[in-house]
Amino acid sequence: MKKFNLFYRLEVQLTASYLFIDNATFSLKEINLGQNAVVIESPLTMIAEIKRDSGETFNSANITVYNLNPETRHHISKPRYVTSHFTSVVLYAGYNKNNLTRIFTGNLLQAYSVKVGTNIETRILANEGIFAANNSYIATTYNKGFTFGDFLQESIKALLNFKTPDGMTNSDLQEGAIGNVGQDRVFSRGVAINGNTFVLLNKYFKHQVFIDNQFINVLSANDVFPGLVPLISSDTGLLNTPVIQNNFLTLETLFEPQLVIGQVIEVKDFTFPNCDGQWKIIGMTHNLTISEGMASSGITKLQLFLGNAIFNIVNAPS
């Protein structure tokens, strides 16, 4: 793939309604926006930092879009303290305007616009999975001999089927890849489990549960997704020299939108062959500047794990 021009498309679900002052009558009016979405795309300038992780940290998007029209800025507005409603944020990006890759899906935490110099910046902060994690609870009892896998399955159902007191849900969340975790561990005595589902999952399955691109995944250290193994080298866009520490490797490459957490990649560095081999992606950060008015750039920083055993391929539900 030639890595030259960058394009994006940002979709933000409209807030249910907003208030404004009618200049003709000087009265306060309300507009109901329904469930439509605002679509923002190239050539408008966008700067974004997208973080995706396989640990306990939620994926995040920090996005700034420049010089939207006043109506769109009205639509994309949300105070940070409003946490009871799910507002979808989806970002696509890539090198082919007609074939963009979804690199983030999440819930709008905060959005506002400010004037900086001659520009008006609309700043958007979003997280993935936090709406379900904050609003899902589980209360059940397991007798002696029940497996941790039984608790895992019931907890995933709780995350998928939760509802807030006013009936809101994250209907796009799906069950992803579930490795062979928890089946060989049993409760040695009866236990009552009551509390926040995501907190309890990370208590019993530490660093194994993560939400990525709307899928709830549970993978052990050596579990990986199936599929092609892309090559990362100086020929494909590898930047600088990778940093290796024990079984972990950090590298930077030109923007790679197709990569996902849990995928295996092949690394080849002609100047530092110690890092050559197959690695599992456990974290990534995309830093993007996409614009026709300034120099565009896209860099992907990868956190990789070599594994401490042969990788085990885990399929997601079809």
Phi and psi in degrees as GROMACS dihedral restraints (atoms count N, CA, C in turn):
[ dihedral_restraints ]
;  ai    aj    ak    al  type     phi  dphi    fc
    3     4     5     6     1   -79.3    20    10
    4     5     6     7     1   128.2    20    10
    6     7     8     9     1  -107.4    20    10
    7     8     9    10     1    78.5    20    10
    9    10    11    12     1  -114.8    20    10
   10    11    12    13     1   -90.0    20    10
   12    13    14    15     1   -73.3    20    10
   13    14    15    16     1   138.9    20    10
   15    16    17    18     1  -111.1    20    10
   16    17    18    19     1   142.6    20    10
   18    19    20    21     1  -135.1    20    10
   19    20    21    22     1   160.8    20    10
   21    22    23    24     1  -149.0    20    10
   22    23    24    25     1   162.6    20    10
   24    25    26    27     1  -142.4    20    10
   25    26    27    28     1   125.1    20    10
   27    28    29    30     1  -114.0    20    10
   28    29    30    31     1   125.6    20    10
   30    31    32    33     1  -116.2    20    10
   31    32    33    34     1   123.3    20    10
   33    34    35    36     1  -123.9    20    10
   34    35    36    37     1   122.5    20    10
   36    37    38    39     1   -63.1    20    10
   37    38    39    40     1   136.1    20    10
   39    40    41    42     1   -68.7    20    10
   40    41    42    43     1   145.0    20    10
   42    43    44    45     1   -61.8    20    10
   43    44    45    46     1   152.1    20    10
   45    46    47    48     1   -59.1    20    10
   46    47    48    49     1   -35.2    20    10
   48    49    50    51     1  -164.5    20    10
   49    50    51    52     1   162.1    20    10
   51    52    53    54     1  -148.0    20    10
   52    53    54    55     1   156.9    20    10
   54    55    56    57     1  -101.8    20    10
   55    56    57    58     1   144.5    20    10
   57    58    59    60     1  -149.4    20    10
   58    59    60    61     1   162.1    20    10
   60    61    62    63     1   -96.6    20    10
   61    62    63    64     1   122.5    20    10
   63    64    65    66     1   -76.6    20    10
   64    65    66    67     1   113.3    20    10
   66    67    68    69     1   -65.0    20    10
   67    68    69    70     1   -24.4    20    10
   69    70    71    72     1   -74.4    20    10
   70    71    72    73     1   -38.7    20    10
   72    73    74    75     1  -111.1    20    10
   73    74    75    76     1    -6.5    20    10
   75    76    77    78     1    55.8    20    10
   76    77    78    79     1    35.4    20    10
   78    79    80    81     1  -116.9    20    10
   79    80    81    82     1   157.1    20    10
   81    82    83    84     1   -86.8    20    10
   82    83    84    85     1   125.8    20    10
   84    85    86    87     1  -125.2    20    10
   85    86    87    88     1   157.3    20    10
   87    88    89    90     1  -118.5    20    10
   88    89    90    91     1   134.4    20    10
   90    91    92    93     1  -111.6    20    10
   91    92    93    94     1   126.1    20    10
   93    94    95    96     1   -90.9    20    10
   94    95    96    97     1   124.4    20    10
   96    97    98    99     1  -101.2    20    10
   97    98    99   100     1    -6.0    20    10
   99   100   101   102     1    65.1    20    10
  100   101   102   103     1  -146.7    20    10
  102   103   104   105     1  -112.9    20    10
  103   104   105   106     1    22.1    20    10
  105   106   107   108     1   -73.2    20    10
  106   107   108   109     1   172.1    20    10
  108   109   110   111     1  -128.3    20    10
  109   110   111   112     1   146.3    20    10
  111   112   113   114     1   -83.2    20    10
  112   113   114   115     1   132.7    20    10
  114   115   116   117     1  -113.4    20    10
  115   116   117   118     1   121.6    20    10
  117   118   119   120     1  -119.3    20    10
  118   119   120   121     1   135.3    20    10
  120   121   122   123     1  -152.8    20    10
  121   122   123   124     1   172.9    20    10
  123   124   125   126     1   -54.1    20    10
  124   125   126   127     1   141.3    20    10
  126   127   128   129     1   -94.7    20    10
  127   128   129   130     1     5.7    20    10
  129   130   131   132     1   -60.1    20    10
  130   131   132   133     1   139.0    20    10
  132   133   134   135     1   -72.3    20    10
  133   134   135   136     1   133.3    20    10
  135   136   137   138     1  -134.7    20    10
  136   137   138   139     1   137.2    20    10
  138   139   140   141     1  -120.3    20    10
  139   140   141   142     1   131.1    20    10
  141   142   143   144     1  -142.9    20    10
  142   143   144   145     1   146.0    20    10
  144   145   146   147     1  -124.4    20    10
  145   146   147   148     1   116.5    20    10
  147   148   149   150     1  -113.1    20    10
  148   149   150   151     1   121.7    20    10
  150   151   152   153     1  -114.7    20    10
  151   152   153   154     1   128.4    20    10
  153   154   155   156     1  -129.0    20    10
  154   155   156   157     1   138.7    20    10
  156   157   158   159     1  -146.0    20    10
  157   158   159   160     1   150.8    20    10
  159   160   161   162     1   -99.4    20    10
  160   161   162   163     1     6.4    20    10
  162   163   164   165     1   -95.2    20    10
  163   164   165   166     1  -150.1    20    10
  165   166   167   168     1   -85.3    20    10
  166   167   168   169     1    -4.6    20    10
  168   169   170   171     1   -83.5    20    10
  169   170   171   172     1   134.1    20    10
  171   172   173   174     1   -74.6    20    10
  172   173   174   175     1   142.6    20    10
  174   175   176   177     1   -57.3    20    10
  175   176   177   178     1   145.8    20    10
  177   178   179   180     1  -138.5    20    10
  178   179   180   181     1   154.5    20    10
  180   181   182   183     1  -133.1    20    10
  181   182   183   184     1   126.3    20    10
  183   184   185   186     1  -118.3    20    10
  184   185   186   187     1   105.7    20    10
  186   187   188   189     1  -122.7    20    10
  187   188   189   190     1   136.4    20    10
  189   190   191   192     1  -125.5    20    10
  190   191   192   193     1   126.7    20    10
  192   193   194   195     1  -116.9    20    10
  193   194   195   196     1   140.2    20    10
  195   196   197   198     1  -103.8    20    10
  196   197   198   199     1   134.6    20    10
  198   199   200   201     1    59.0    20    10
  199   200   201   202     1    49.9    20    10
  201   202   203   204     1   -71.9    20    10
  202   203   204   205     1   157.8    20    10
  204   205   206   207     1   -73.1    20    10
  205   206   207   208     1   159.1    20    10
  207   208   209   210     1   -56.5    20    10
  208   209   210   211     1   -39.0    20    10
  210   211   212   213     1   -63.9    20    10
  211   212   213   214     1   -43.3    20    10
  213   214   215   216     1   -66.0    20    10
  214   215   216   217     1   -39.1    20    10
  216   217   218   219     1   -62.7    20    10
  217   218   219   220     1   -36.1    20    10
  219   220   221   222     1   -60.8    20    10
  220   221   222   223     1   -43.3    20    10
  222   223   224   225     1   -65.9    20    10
  223   224   225   226     1   -41.1    20    10
  225   226   227   228     1   -93.6    20    10
  226   227   228   229     1    82.2    20    10
  228   229   230   231     1  -151.1    20    10
  229   230   231   232     1   126.6    20    10
  231   232   233   234     1  -154.6    20    10
  232   233   234   235     1   122.7    20    10
  234   235   236   237     1   -67.1    20    10
  235   236   237   238     1   147.7    20    10
  237   238   239   240     1   -65.3    20    10
  238   239   240   241     1   -29.4    20    10
  240   241   242   243     1   -78.9    20    10
  241   242   243   244     1    -5.6    20    10
  243   244   245   246     1   -86.9    20    10
  244   245   246   247     1   102.2    20    10
  246   247   248   249     1  -116.5    20    10
  247   248   249   250     1     1.2    20    10
  249   250   251   252     1   -90.6    20    10
  250   251   252   253     1    -3.7    20    10
  252   253   254   255     1  -124.2    20    10
  253   254   255   256     1   140.4    20    10
  255   256   257   258     1   -92.3    20    10
  256   257   258   259     1   122.9    20    10
  258   259   260   261     1  -122.7    20    10
  259   260   261   262     1   113.9    20    10
  261   262   263   264     1   -72.9    20    10
  262   263   264   265     1   137.0    20    10
  264   265   266   267     1  -128.3    20    10
  265   266   267   268     1   121.7    20    10
  267   268   269   270     1  -128.7    20    10
  268   269   270   271     1   128.5    20    10
  270   271   272   273     1  -119.8    20    10
  271   272   273   274     1   126.8    20    10
  273   274   275   276     1  -112.2    20    10
  274   275   276   277     1   146.0    20    10
  276   277   278   279     1  -155.5    20    10
  277   278   279   280     1   160.4    20    10
  279   280   281   282     1   165.8    20    10
  280   281   282   283     1  -172.7    20    10
  282   283   284   285     1   -98.8    20    10
  283   284   285   286     1    -9.8    20    10
  285   286   287   288     1  -118.1    20    10
  286   287   288   289     1   114.0    20    10
  288   289   290   291     1   -58.9    20    10
  289   290   291   292     1   -27.7    20    10
  291   292   293   294     1   -93.8    20    10
  292   293   294   295     1     1.6    20    10
  294   295   296   297     1  -148.0    20    10
  295   296   297   298     1    65.9    20    10
  297   298   299   300     1   -83.1    20    10
  298   299   300   301     1   155.5    20    10
  300   301   302   303     1  -107.5    20    10
  301   302   303   304     1   136.2    20    10
  303   304   305   306     1   -72.8    20    10
  304   305   306   307     1   119.6    20    10
  306   307   308   309     1  -111.7    20    10
  307   308   309   310     1    -7.4    20    10
  309   310   311   312     1  -158.7    20    10
  310   311   312   313     1   138.6    20    10
  312   313   314   315     1  -138.6    20    10
  313   314   315   316     1   126.7    20    10
  315   316   317   318     1  -165.0    20    10
  316   317   318   319     1  -166.1    20    10
  318   319   320   321     1  -109.1    20    10
  319   320   321   322     1   132.8    20    10
  321   322   323   324     1   -67.5    20    10
  322   323   324   325     1   120.5    20    10
  324   325   326   327     1   -91.2    20    10
  325   326   327   328     1   -43.1    20    10
  327   328   329   330     1  -156.2    20    10
  328   329   330   331     1   142.5    20    10
  330   331   332   333     1  -150.3    20    10
  331   332   333   334     1   134.8    20    10
  333   334   335   336     1  -158.8    20    10
  334   335   336   337     1   164.6    20    10
  336   337   338   339     1  -123.1    20    10
  337   338   339   340     1   141.4    20    10
  339   340   341   342     1  -137.9    20    10
  340   341   342   343     1   154.0    20    10
  342   343   344   345     1   -96.1    20    10
  343   344   345   346     1   127.4    20    10
  345   346   347   348     1  -127.1    20    10
  346   347   348   349     1   107.9    20    10
  348   349   350   351     1    64.6    20    10
  349   350   351   352     1  -125.4    20    10
  351   352   353   354     1   -95.0    20    10
  352   353   354   355     1    -0.8    20    10
  354   355   356   357     1  -104.5    20    10
  355   356   357   358     1   153.0    20    10
  357   358   359   360     1  -110.2    20    10
  358   359   360   361     1   118.8    20    10
  360   361   362   363     1  -101.7    20    10
  361   362   363   364     1   128.7    20    10
  363   364   365   366     1  -102.8    20    10
  364   365   366   367     1   116.3    20    10
  366   367   368   369     1  -105.9    20    10
  367   368   369   370     1   129.5    20    10
  369   370   371   372     1  -125.7    20    10
  370   371   372   373     1   127.0    20    10
  372   373   374   375     1  -119.9    20    10
  373   374   375   376     1   125.7    20    10
  375   376   377   378     1  -138.6    20    10
  376   377   378   379     1   154.1    20    10
  378   379   380   381     1  -132.0    20    10
  379   380   381   382     1   151.3    20    10
  381   382   383   384     1  -104.3    20    10
  382   383   384   385     1   129.9    20    10
  384   385   386   387     1    88.0    20    10
  385   386   387   388     1   -14.2    20    10
  387   388   389   390     1   -69.9    20    10
  388   389   390   391     1   -28.4    20    10
  390   391   392   393     1   -66.0    20    10
  391   392   393   394     1   -45.8    20    10
  393   394   395   396     1   -66.4    20    10
  394   395   396   397     1   -41.5    20    10
  396   397   398   399     1   -63.8    20    10
  397   398   399   400     1   -37.7    20    10
  399   400   401   402     1   -74.7    20    10
  400   401   402   403     1   -27.9    20    10
  402   403   404   405     1  -109.0    20    10
  403   404   405   406     1    -1.5    20    10
  405   406   407   408     1  -101.6    20    10
  406   407   408   409     1   130.8    20    10
  408   409   410   411     1  -130.6    20    10
  409   410   411   412     1   153.9    20    10
  411   412   413   414     1  -133.8    20    10
  412   413   414   415     1   138.3    20    10
  414   415   416   417     1  -139.5    20    10
  415   416   417   418     1   109.6    20    10
  417   418   419   420     1  -157.0    20    10
  418   419   420   421     1   169.8    20    10
  420   421   422   423     1  -128.2    20    10
  421   422   423   424     1   134.2    20    10
  423   424   425   426     1  -115.8    20    10
  424   425   426   427     1   132.1    20    10
  426   427   428   429     1   -80.3    20    10
  427   428   429   430     1   164.1    20    10
  429   430   431   432     1   -55.2    20    10
  430   431   432   433     1   134.8    20    10
  432   433   434   435     1    99.7    20    10
  433   434   435   436     1   -16.5    20    10
  435   436   437   438     1   -66.6    20    10
  436   437   438   439     1   145.5    20    10
  438   439   440   441     1   -89.3    20    10
  439   440   441   442     1   159.1    20    10
  441   442   443   444     1   -63.4    20    10
  442   443   444   445     1   -26.8    20    10
  444   445   446   447     1   -63.7    20    10
  445   446   447   448     1   -35.2    20    10
  447   448   449   450     1   -61.8    20    10
  448   449   450   451     1   -44.3    20    10
  450   451   452   453     1   -64.0    20    10
  451   452   453   454     1   -38.5    20    10
  453   454   455   456     1   -60.7    20    10
  454   455   456   457     1   -48.7    20    10
  456   457   458   459     1   -62.9    20    10
  457   458   459   460     1   -41.0    20    10
  459   460   461   462     1   -68.5    20    10
  460   461   462   463     1   -34.2    20    10
  462   463   464   465     1   -69.1    20    10
  463   464   465   466     1   -40.3    20    10
  465   466   467   468     1   -63.0    20    10
  466   467   468   469     1   -41.2    20    10
  468   469   470   471     1   -60.6    20    10
  469   470   471   472     1   -38.6    20    10
  471   472   473   474     1   -64.4    20    10
  472   473   474   475     1   -39.3    20    10
  474   475   476   477     1   -68.3    20    10
  475   476   477   478     1   -35.2    20    10
  477   478   479   480     1   -76.8    20    10
  478   479   480   481     1   -27.5    20    10
  480   481   482   483     1  -115.9    20    10
  481   482   483   484     1    12.6    20    10
  483   484   485   486     1   -67.2    20    10
  484   485   486   487     1   158.0    20    10
  486   487   488   489     1  -141.1    20    10
  487   488   489   490     1   140.0    20    10
  489   490   491   492     1   -74.3    20    10
  490   491   492   493     1   167.2    20    10
  492   493   494   495     1   -55.1    20    10
  493   494   495   496     1   -29.1    20    10
  495   496   497   498     1   -97.3    20    10
  496   497   498   499     1    15.6    20    10
  498   499   500   501     1    89.8    20    10
  499   500   501   502     1     4.3    20    10
  501   502   503   504     1   -75.3    20    10
  502   503   504   505     1   147.0    20    10
  504   505   506   507     1  -144.9    20    10
  505   506   507   508     1   164.8    20    10
  507   508   509   510     1  -104.7    20    10
  508   509   510   511     1    80.5    20    10
  510   511   512   513     1   -68.5    20    10
  511   512   513   514     1   -16.3    20    10
  513   514   515   516     1   -84.1    20    10
  514   515   516   517     1   -10.4    20    10
  516   517   518   519     1   -69.2    20    10
  517   518   519   520     1   136.4    20    10
  519   520   521   522     1  -134.0    20    10
  520   521   522   523     1   158.0    20    10
  522   523   524   525     1   -74.0    20    10
  523   524   525   526     1   130.8    20    10
  525   526   527   528     1  -104.2    20    10
  526   527   528   529     1  -136.3    20    10
  528   529   530   531     1   -84.5    20    10
  529   530   531   532     1   129.7    20    10
  531   532   533   534     1  -119.7    20    10
  532   533   534   535     1   112.8    20    10
  534   535   536   537     1   -76.0    20    10
  535   536   537   538     1   179.7    20    10
  537   538   539   540     1   -82.2    20    10
  538   539   540   541     1    70.1    20    10
  540   541   542   543     1  -117.3    20    10
  541   542   543   544     1   137.4    20    10
  543   544   545   546     1    89.6    20    10
  544   545   546   547     1   -15.4    20    10
  546   547   548   549     1   -72.6    20    10
  547   548   549   550     1   -25.7    20    10
  549   550   551   552     1   -96.8    20    10
  550   551   552   553     1     8.0    20    10
  552   553   554   555     1  -116.8    20    10
  553   554   555   556     1   130.7    20    10
  555   556   557   558     1  -123.5    20    10
  556   557   558   559     1   155.7    20    10
  558   559   560   561     1   -74.6    20    10
  559   560   561   562     1   124.4    20    10
  561   562   563   564     1   -76.6    20    10
  562   563   564   565     1   -12.4    20    10
  564   565   566   567     1  -154.3    20    10
  565   566   567   568     1   166.5    20    10
  567   568   569   570     1   -61.7    20    10
  568   569   570   571     1   141.6    20    10
  570   571   572   573     1  -142.1    20    10
  571   572   573   574     1   138.6    20    10
  573   574   575   576     1   -99.6    20    10
  574   575   576   577     1   125.5    20    10
  576   577   578   579     1  -112.9    20    10
  577   578   579   580     1   124.9    20    10
  579   580   581   582     1  -150.7    20    10
  580   581   582   583     1   118.1    20    10
  582   583   584   585     1   158.4    20    10
  583   584   585   586     1  -167.3    20    10
  585   586   587   588     1   -65.5    20    10
  586   587   588   589     1   127.9    20    10
  588   589   590   591     1   -60.4    20    10
  589   590   591   592     1   -47.2    20    10
  591   592   593   594     1   -68.2    20    10
  592   593   594   595     1   -37.9    20    10
  594   595   596   597     1   -62.6    20    10
  595   596   597   598     1   -43.3    20    10
  597   598   599   600     1   -67.8    20    10
  598   599   600   601     1   -37.9    20    10
  600   601   602   603     1   -59.4    20    10
  601   602   603   604     1   -44.0    20    10
  603   604   605   606     1   -73.9    20    10
  604   605   606   607     1   -19.4    20    10
  606   607   608   609     1   -70.2    20    10
  607   608   609   610     1   -43.6    20    10
  609   610   611   612     1   -92.6    20    10
  610   611   612   613     1   -21.1    20    10
  612   613   614   615     1  -131.7    20    10
  613   614   615   616     1    60.5    20    10
  615   616   617   618     1   -59.3    20    10
  616   617   618   619     1   131.1    20    10
  618   619   620   621     1    63.5    20    10
  619   620   621   622     1    16.7    20    10
  621   622   623   624     1  -114.4    20    10
  622   623   624   625     1   -19.7    20    10
  624   625   626   627     1  -101.9    20    10
  625   626   627   628     1   127.4    20    10
  627   628   629   630     1  -151.3    20    10
  628   629   630   631     1   155.3    20    10
  630   631   632   633     1  -113.9    20    10
  631   632   633   634     1   124.1    20    10
  633   634   635   636     1  -142.6    20    10
  634   635   636   637     1   126.3    20    10
  636   637   638   639     1    52.0    20    10
  637   638   639   640     1    40.9    20    10
  639   640   641   642     1    73.7    20    10
  640   641   642   643     1    14.6    20    10
  642   643   644   645     1  -112.8    20    10
  643   644   645   646     1   134.1    20    10
  645   646   647   648     1   -88.4    20    10
  646   647   648   649     1   115.8    20    10
  648   649   650   651     1  -115.6    20    10
  649   650   651   652     1   147.0    20    10
  651   652   653   654     1  -133.0    20    10
  652   653   654   655     1   104.3    20    10
  654   655   656   657     1  -126.5    20    10
  655   656   657   658     1   137.2    20    10
  657   658   659   660     1   -77.2    20    10
  658   659   660   661     1   176.4    20    10
  660   661   662   663     1   -57.6    20    10
  661   662   663   664     1   -34.0    20    10
  663   664   665   666     1  -104.6    20    10
  664   665   666   667     1     7.2    20    10
  666   667   668   669     1   -81.0    20    10
  667   668   669   670     1   137.7    20    10
  669   670   671   672     1  -139.5    20    10
  670   671   672   673     1   163.8    20    10
  672   673   674   675     1   -84.1    20    10
  673   674   675   676     1   151.1    20    10
  675   676   677   678     1   -77.0    20    10
  676   677   678   679     1   171.7    20    10
  678   679   680   681     1   125.6    20    10
  679   680   681   682     1  -177.9    20    10
  681   682   683   684     1   -64.5    20    10
  682   683   684   685     1   150.7    20    10
  684   685   686   687     1  -107.0    20    10
  685   686   687   688     1   100.3    20    10
  687   688   689   690     1   -70.5    20    10
  688   689   690   691     1   151.3    20    10
  690   691   692   693     1   -96.7    20    10
  691   692   693   694     1   132.9    20    10
  693   694   695   696     1  -114.4    20    10
  694   695   696   697     1   114.5    20    10
  696   697   698   699     1  -149.5    20    10
  697   698   699   700     1   179.4    20    10
  699   700   701   702     1   -63.5    20    10
  700   701   702   703     1   -26.9    20    10
  702   703   704   705     1   -73.1    20    10
  703   704   705   706     1   -26.2    20    10
  705   706   707   708     1  -100.5    20    10
  706   707   708   709     1    -5.1    20    10
  708   709   710   711     1   126.2    20    10
  709   710   711   712     1    10.0    20    10
  711   712   713   714     1   -59.5    20    10
  712   713   714   715     1   131.3    20    10
  714   715   716   717     1  -112.7    20    10
  715   716   717   718     1   143.5    20    10
  717   718   719   720     1    58.6    20    10
  718   719   720   721     1  -167.2    20    10
  720   721   722   723     1  -105.3    20    10
  721   722   723   724     1   128.6    20    10
  723   724   725   726     1   -59.9    20    10
  724   725   726   727     1   151.3    20    10
  726   727   728   729     1  -109.7    20    10
  727   728   729   730     1   120.4    20    10
  729   730   731   732     1  -109.8    20    10
  730   731   732   733     1   133.4    20    10
  732   733   734   735     1  -137.5    20    10
  733   734   735   736     1   106.7    20    10
  735   736   737   738     1    54.9    20    10
  736   737   738   739     1  -119.9    20    10
  738   739   740   741     1   -93.6    20    10
  739   740   741   742     1    14.2    20    10
  741   742   743   744     1  -120.6    20    10
  742   743   744   745     1   146.1    20    10
  744   745   746   747     1  -137.2    20    10
  745   746   747   748     1   137.5    20    10
  747   748   749   750     1  -121.0    20    10
  748   749   750   751     1   132.5    20    10
  750   751   752   753     1  -147.0    20    10
  751   752   753   754     1   163.3    20    10
  753   754   755   756     1  -122.1    20    10
  754   755   756   757     1   141.1    20    10
  756   757   758   759     1  -143.3    20    10
  757   758   759   760     1   164.0    20    10
  759   760   761   762     1   -57.8    20    10
  760   761   762   763     1   150.0    20    10
  762   763   764   765     1   -44.3    20    10
  763   764   765   766     1   124.6    20    10
  765   766   767   768     1  -121.9    20    10
  766   767   768   769     1    89.3    20    10
  768   769   770   771     1   -70.1    20    10
  769   770   771   772     1   -23.7    20    10
  771   772   773   774     1   -80.0    20    10
  772   773   774   775     1   -13.6    20    10
  774   775   776   777     1   -69.0    20    10
  775   776   777   778     1   147.1    20    10
  777   778   779   780     1  -133.1    20    10
  778   779   780   781     1   156.4    20    10
  780   781   782   783     1   -65.1    20    10
  781   782   783   784     1   136.2    20    10
  783   784   785   786     1    92.0    20    10
  784   785   786   787     1    -3.7    20    10
  786   787   788   789     1   -84.9    20    10
  787   788   789   790     1   153.8    20    10
  789   790   791   792     1   -98.7    20    10
  790   791   792   793     1   135.2    20    10
  792   793   794   795     1  -125.9    20    10
  793   794   795   796     1   159.0    20    10
  795   796   797   798     1  -103.4    20    10
  796   797   798   799     1   126.8    20    10
  798   799   800   801     1  -109.5    20    10
  799   800   801   802     1   133.6    20    10
  801   802   803   804     1  -139.2    20    10
  802   803   804   805     1   116.5    20    10
  804   805   806   807     1  -122.7    20    10
  805   806   807   808     1   114.0    20    10
  807   808   809   810     1   -66.6    20    10
  808   809   810   811     1   -25.1    20    10
  810   811   812   813     1   -93.4    20    10
  811   812   813   814     1   -13.8    20    10
  813   814   815   816     1  -143.4    20    10
  814   815   816   817     1    73.3    20    10
  816   817   818   819     1   -65.6    20    10
  817   818   819   820     1   -12.1    20    10
  819   820   821   822     1   -60.2    20    10
  820   821   822   823     1   -24.0    20    10
  822   823   824   825     1   -95.8    20    10
  823   824   825   826     1     1.1    20    10
  825   826   827   828     1   -66.0    20    10
  826   827   828   829     1   140.0    20    10
  828   829   830   831     1   141.2    20    10
  829   830   831   832     1  -170.8    20    10
  831   832   833   834     1   -99.4    20    10
  832   833   834   835     1   133.7    20    10
  834   835   836   837     1  -132.4    20    10
  835   836   837   838     1   150.1    20    10
  837   838   839   840     1   -93.8    20    10
  838   839   840   841     1   133.6    20    10
  840   841   842   843     1   -78.2    20    10
  841   842   843   844     1   121.0    20    10
  843   844   845   846     1  -114.1    20    10
  844   845   846   847     1    -8.5    20    10
  846   847   848   849     1  -167.8    20    10
  847   848   849   850     1   151.8    20    10
  849   850   851   852     1  -154.5    20    10
  850   851   852   853     1   152.3    20    10
  852   853   854   855     1  -133.2    20    10
  853   854   855   856     1   124.1    20    10
  855   856   857   858     1   -99.6    20    10
  856   857   858   859     1   126.1    20    10
  858   859   860   861     1  -114.1    20    10
  859   860   861   862     1   116.2    20    10
  861   862   863   864     1  -125.5    20    10
  862   863   864   865     1   137.5    20    10
  864   865   866   867     1  -127.5    20    10
  865   866   867   868     1   112.4    20    10
  867   868   869   870     1  -122.0    20    10
  868   869   870   871     1   116.5    20    10
  870   871   872   873     1  -161.8    20    10
  871   872   873   874     1   151.8    20    10
  873   874   875   876     1   -97.5    20    10
  874   875   876   877     1   -12.0    20    10
  876   877   878   879     1  -100.0    20    10
  877   878   879   880     1    -9.1    20    10
  879   880   881   882     1  -143.6    20    10
  880   881   882   883     1   170.5    20    10
  882   883   884   885     1   -65.5    20    10
  883   884   885   886     1   124.7    20    10
  885   886   887   888     1   -83.0    20    10
  886   887   888   889     1   150.3    20    10
  888   889   890   891     1  -155.1    20    10
  889   890   891   892     1   151.0    20    10
  891   892   893   894     1  -147.3    20    10
  892   893   894   895     1   121.5    20    10
  894   895   896   897     1  -129.3    20    10
  895   896   897   898     1   136.3    20    10
  897   898   899   900     1  -114.3    20    10
  898   899   900   901     1   123.9    20    10
  900   901   902   903     1  -102.5    20    10
  901   902   903   904     1   126.7    20    10
  903   904   905   906     1  -113.2    20    10
  904   905   906   907     1   137.6    20    10
  906   907   908   909     1  -107.2    20    10
  907   908   909   910     1   123.0    20    10
  909   910   911   912     1  -123.0    20    10
  910   911   912   913     1   153.9    20    10
  912   913   914   915     1  -127.8    20    10
  913   914   915   916     1   130.7    20    10
  915   916   917   918     1   -75.6    20    10
  916   917   918   919     1   -26.8    20    10
  918   919   920   921     1    93.3    20    10
  919   920   921   922     1   152.8    20    10
  921   922   923   924     1  -115.2    20    10
  922   923   924   925     1    13.9    20    10
  924   925   926   927     1  -162.0    20    10
  925   926   927   928     1   178.5    20    10
  927   928   929   930     1   -64.3    20    10
  928   929   930   931     1   135.4    20    10
  930   931   932   933     1   -62.3    20    10
  931   932   933   934     1   139.9    20    10
  933   934   935   936     1  -109.0    20    10
  934   935   936   937     1   120.7    20    10
  936   937   938   939     1   -80.5    20    10
  937   938   939   940     1   128.6    20    10
  939   940   941   942     1  -121.2    20    10
  940   941   942   943     1   124.3    20    10
  942   943   944   945     1   -90.2    20    10
  943   944   945   946     1   141.3    20    10
  945   946   947   948     1   -83.2    20    10
  946   947   948   949     1   158.5    20    10
  948   949   950   951     1   -59.4    20    10
  949   950   951   952     1   142.4    20    10
